[in-house]
Structure formats: structure tokens, C-alpha cells
Amino acid sequence: MGEYDIMQERRLLARKLVWHGSEEMMKRILLKLSGEALAGEKKMGFDEDTVRNVALQVKELVDDGMEVGIVTGGGNFWRGRTSENIDRTKADQIGMLATVMNCIYVSEVFRSVGMKTAVMTPFVCGAFTELFSKDKANECFRQGMVVFFAGGTGHPYFSTDTGVVLRAVEVEAEVILLAKSIDGVYDDDPAKNPLAKKYDEISIDDVVAQNLQVVDMTASILARDNKMPMWVFGLNEPGSIVDAAKGKFHGTKVTV
């Protein structure tokens, strides 16, 4: 068995320990924050109280020795398909820059509560960010820094969802925590169907087969092929990030 295979086995064992309620804490997680969640009730821009609450929860995890990577969406400013009147490639590039703005802002709020941060992008942004590499990211984690992965994959036609799973796989996170405005995965839109059923646990194969839109299809298949679990929960519930990371989970576990 090669070194890569041994590392894969260790990661899978760690995930199983966490999955089955072991007291052993996860070592490294990747947290996805939607842009809309960052905006709070305003729906656009930033809600500083919301972001500060996220920062304080993540600080609790970091102080306990957990390594945390973060990806933010850009929906509080722009989505790649927001405009029907400009080229899709350019629209997606604007969306990537929206995620860069979000990461810079959120990282500064994190710094204001006493954390060290780094913002990495897959393309050069002058002095604003660092160019992503796995080695740099791992070094930042070793230094106790929260690492923000901005700019998606750096390519059009790929969503932030795909960027989340890609970075989680690359940096060998144990789980992706998807903090959303909804508290889990349902078989239908609960905002439109009051009888929609919430899943406590569902396999990624079932998510793909039923097209449940936990993340987009490209991201779902990437997660399935690389055995990357995703836990979906509501960001607005008090202490939800800490609870999810420490096993007091009330959302939906997407298994692999």
C-alpha cells in the first residue's frame, strides 16, 4: 500500500469515528457559508452581527485545536447567471470576484476577534490574496490559521459548490459543513411544500438519483467519487457551527 493509500485509509477511519459518535474530535473541516447567509435579513451585502457570530463560533473550534478552512458563496452580490445580457464567462468571473470580496471581509472580521487568517485564490489578485497551493494551505493550518478559499475553481461554468468539494478533497478535510438558510436536506422545497420531508441521513447516491440539489451535480459526483461527506444545517440556529463540528448535529448527514 502506497503513502497516498495509507493517508486515504486514515482519513476514512477518522470520518467513521466522527460519524459513529466517537469522542475523538475532527481535526480538519471545510465550512461553506452561503453569500445570502452572510447578508442576514438584508439579503444583500453584509450583516456584521451575523458574520461576527460565525467568527466567534469558529474561534471556539480553533481554540480547541481544530483546523478550519472556509469557502463563501457570492450570492449576496452576484451569481454567475444573474445577468442574461452579458457573456456567461464574464458573468462567472464577476461571481468569482464576489467570493473574493466576501472572503476578504469575513477574514477581517475573524481577525478582529483574535484569529489569524489567510485568503487564497486560484488566480493572482495582486497583494489582496495568496495564490492557492496545497503546501501553502497546509502550512497555514499548521500555524493555526483559518484558511479562506476564494474565487471558486478559477474557471467559468464551475460553481462555488464544485470549488468547495475540490478544495476539501485537496486539503484532505474530514467533512464539509454546509451552513445554509435551510436546516437540512428535504425531499421537496419546504418553503413551498409544508409536507416536505427532512432527511436525517441520506447517501450521496440518493442525492444524485433524486437530484436534491444539496450541491450541484458536478460537485455531488466529485464528492461521491472522493468519498467526501457533507453535513447540511441551518446557519441561523444558535451555535449551529460549533454543534455540527462537535457532533451535536440537527441537520442532514450526506453519506458516501
ZIPEDA-V551241 format. One record per backbone hydrogen bond with DSSP energy under -1.0 kcal/mol. CO is the residue of the C=O (numbers start at 0). NH is the residue of the N-H. E is the energy in kcal/mol with one decimal. If there is no record, write none. Layout:
co->CO nh->NH e->E
co->CO nh->NH e->E
This chain:
co->1 nh->5 e->-2.1
co->2 nh->6 e->-2.3
co->3 nh->7 e->-2.3
co->4 nh->8 e->-2.3
co->5 nh->9 e->-2.2
co->6 nh->10 e->-2.4
co->7 nh->11 e->-2.5
co->8 nh->12 e->-2.2
co->9 nh->13 e->-2.4
co->10 nh->14 e->-2.3
co->11 nh->15 e->-2.2
co->12 nh->16 e->-2.4
co->13 nh->17 e->-2.1
co->14 nh->18 e->-2.9
co->15 nh->19 e->-2.2
co->16 nh->21 e->-2.8
co->17 nh->20 e->-1.7
co->26 nh->66 e->-3.4
co->27 nh->173 e->-2.8
co->28 nh->68 e->-2.4
co->29 nh->176 e->-2.8
co->30 nh->70 e->-2.4
co->31 nh->178 e->-2.4
co->32 nh->72 e->-2.4
co->33 nh->37 e->-1.4
co->34 nh->38 e->-1.1
co->37 nh->46 e->-2.5
co->38 nh->41 e->-1.4
co->39 nh->42 e->-1.0
co->46 nh->50 e->-2.2
co->47 nh->51 e->-2.7
co->48 nh->52 e->-2.1
co->49 nh->53 e->-2.0
co->50 nh->54 e->-2.5
co->51 nh->55 e->-2.5
co->52 nh->56 e->-1.8
co->53 nh->57 e->-2.6
co->54 nh->58 e->-2.5
co->55 nh->59 e->-1.5
co->56 nh->60 e->-1.5
co->57 nh->61 e->-2.7
co->58 nh->62 e->-2.9
co->60 nh->65 e->-2.3
co->61 nh->64 e->-1.9
co->66 nh->28 e->-2.5
co->67 nh->146 e->-1.7
co->68 nh->30 e->-3.2
co->69 nh->148 e->-3.1
co->70 nh->32 e->-2.8
co->73 nh->76 e->-2.4
co->73 nh->77 e->-3.1
co->75 nh->44 e->-1.9
co->78 nh->81 e->-2.4
co->86 nh->90 e->-2.5
co->87 nh->91 e->-2.7
co->88 nh->92 e->-1.9
co->89 nh->93 e->-2.1
co->90 nh->94 e->-1.8
co->91 nh->95 e->-2.2
co->92 nh->96 e->-2.1
co->93 nh->97 e->-1.8
co->94 nh->98 e->-1.6
co->95 nh->99 e->-1.5
co->96 nh->100 e->-2.4
co->97 nh->101 e->-2.2
co->98 nh->102 e->-2.5
co->99 nh->103 e->-2.5
co->100 nh->104 e->-2.4
co->101 nh->105 e->-3.1
co->102 nh->106 e->-2.6
co->103 nh->107 e->-1.6
co->104 nh->108 e->-1.8
co->105 nh->109 e->-2.4
co->106 nh->110 e->-2.2
co->107 nh->111 e->-1.8
co->109 nh->112 e->-1.0
co->109 nh->114 e->-1.7
co->110 nh->113 e->-1.6
co->115 nh->145 e->-2.8
co->117 nh->147 e->-3.4
co->118 nh->129 e->-2.9
co->119 nh->149 e->-3.0
co->120 nh->131 e->-3.0
co->124 nh->127 e->-2.0
co->129 nh->120 e->-2.5
co->132 nh->136 e->-2.4
co->133 nh->137 e->-2.6
co->134 nh->138 e->-2.0
co->135 nh->139 e->-2.3
co->136 nh->140 e->-2.4
co->137 nh->141 e->-2.3
co->138 nh->142 e->-1.3
co->139 nh->144 e->-2.4
co->140 nh->143 e->-1.9
co->145 nh->117 e->-2.0
co->146 nh->69 e->-2.7
co->147 nh->119 e->-3.3
co->150 nh->153 e->-1.3
co->158 nh->162 e->-1.6
co->159 nh->163 e->-2.5
co->160 nh->164 e->-2.1
co->161 nh->165 e->-2.7
co->162 nh->166 e->-2.4
co->163 nh->167 e->-2.3
co->164 nh->168 e->-2.5
co->165 nh->169 e->-2.5
co->166 nh->170 e->-2.7
co->167 nh->172 e->-2.4
co->174 nh->29 e->-2.0
co->175 nh->230 e->-3.0
co->176 nh->31 e->-3.2
co->177 nh->232 e->-2.3
co->178 nh->33 e->-1.1
co->179 nh->234 e->-3.1
co->184 nh->198 e->-2.9
co->188 nh->191 e->-1.3
co->188 nh->192 e->-2.6
co->192 nh->195 e->-2.0
co->196 nh->186 e->-2.0
co->199 nh->252 e->-2.2
co->201 nh->254 e->-2.1
co->202 nh->206 e->-2.0
co->203 nh->207 e->-2.4
co->204 nh->208 e->-2.6
co->205 nh->209 e->-2.5
co->206 nh->211 e->-1.9
co->215 nh->219 e->-2.6
co->216 nh->220 e->-2.4
co->217 nh->221 e->-2.0
co->218 nh->222 e->-2.5
co->219 nh->223 e->-2.5
co->220 nh->224 e->-2.8
co->221 nh->225 e->-1.3
co->222 nh->227 e->-2.5
co->223 nh->226 e->-1.2
co->228 nh->175 e->-2.1
co->229 nh->253 e->-3.4
co->230 nh->177 e->-3.2
co->231 nh->251 e->-2.6
co->232 nh->179 e->-2.8
co->236 nh->239 e->-1.9
co->238 nh->242 e->-2.6
co->239 nh->243 e->-2.4
co->240 nh->244 e->-2.5
co->241 nh->245 e->-1.9
co->242 nh->247 e->-2.0
co->243 nh->246 e->-1.1
co->246 nh->248 e->-1.6
co->251 nh->231 e->-3.0
co->252 nh->201 e->-2.4
co->253 nh->229 e->-1.8
co->254 nh->203 e->-2.7
